[in-house]
Amino acid sequence: MCIAVPGKLIAIEGDRGKVDIRGNILPVALGIVQAQIGDYLLVHAGCAIAVVNQTEAEELDELYATVEAYES
């Protein structure tokens, strides 16, 4: 199963950006979204696929943390 994870956009360099996902800074392609620094993004396979609000991002992060804890 493939999922998208939420992260906060912290830098933009052309059509690429850097996203903070749980303290990990990862490169991301921004070609299909219009995002600004500070936006929360759903990231799948190194590509930002949607801009979401902070509440949605936090809810998804909590859900994934619950699943991870359950699987441990």
Secondary structure, 3 states (H helix, E strand, C coil): CCCCEEEEEEEEECCEEEEEECCEEEEEECCCCCCCCCCEEEEECCEEEEEECHHHHHHHHHHHHHHHHHHC
